[in-house]
Amino acid sequence: MTDRLTPGDTAPDFTLTSDTEEQVSLADLRGKKVIVYFYPAAMTPGCTKQACDFSESLDSLRGAGYEVLGISKDKPAKLAKFRERDALTLTLLSDEDLDVHRAYGAHGTKKLYGKEVEGVIRSTFVIDEDGTVELAQYNVKATGHVAKLRRDLGLD
């Protein structure tokens, strides 16, 4: 099983390709608070709900000093279709080889319909301005997660 991150850990750096084919590096966001969330697959019902919730909250999250990055194993072209279809406003990143997922403990053994399977563990991390993990949440629910995260961050 992949080790899980905990508050106080240094967030693993990464550079990934976005839905707009740009390279996005966590290191380039030093000085900002960053919410990094991992989701199983673009254009599925739960992942769509979660992405739309983040998009709807993006202005107020940015107003509170947070940038939001959504990461999945989908190819950039599929992420671009996801953004277009659902009018998403957050940055979507492609981690096709799952290296970043594994570095964050967001890929491994999980329960799905009562069975243990290998896959993406829906997870969210809040990283401070210095690159330190402030909050690490694993096995989050797609629906209602953004509202809960906002409460956890003291934004609501």
C-alpha positions, 0 to 999 in steps of 0.5 A: 500500500502506498504511504499516505500523506499527513499534515506537516509532510512536504507535498510531493512536487509535480509537473503535469500537462493540463487540459489546455496542453500547458505544463503546470508545476506545483513548485510554480505555485509556491506563495499560494495555498493550493487545493489538489484533488484526485478523482477517478475519471472525467465525465462520470457522474460523481466526478462531474458533480465534484468538479462542478462544485469546485468550479462553482466555489472557485471564485470564493476559494481564490478570494480566500487565497486558494488555487484548485488543481484537479488531477486524474489519469485521463488524457489532456484531450479528454480533460478538455472535453470535460471542461467544455461539456461542463463549463469547468473553470478550474485547472485539470491535470493529466497523470496518465502514469499515476506517478503523482497519484501514488506519491500522494497515496491517492492510488492503491487498494480500496473498497468498491462495492464491498470488494478490494480493488486497485484504483484511484482513491478520491482524495483532497489535499490542502498545501500551504504557501511553503509546500507543506500539507495542511490537510490530507483527506482520503476516501472523500465523497464526491457529493458534498465534499466541497461544502465540507472542505469549505467548512474545514477551512473555515470559509463558511 
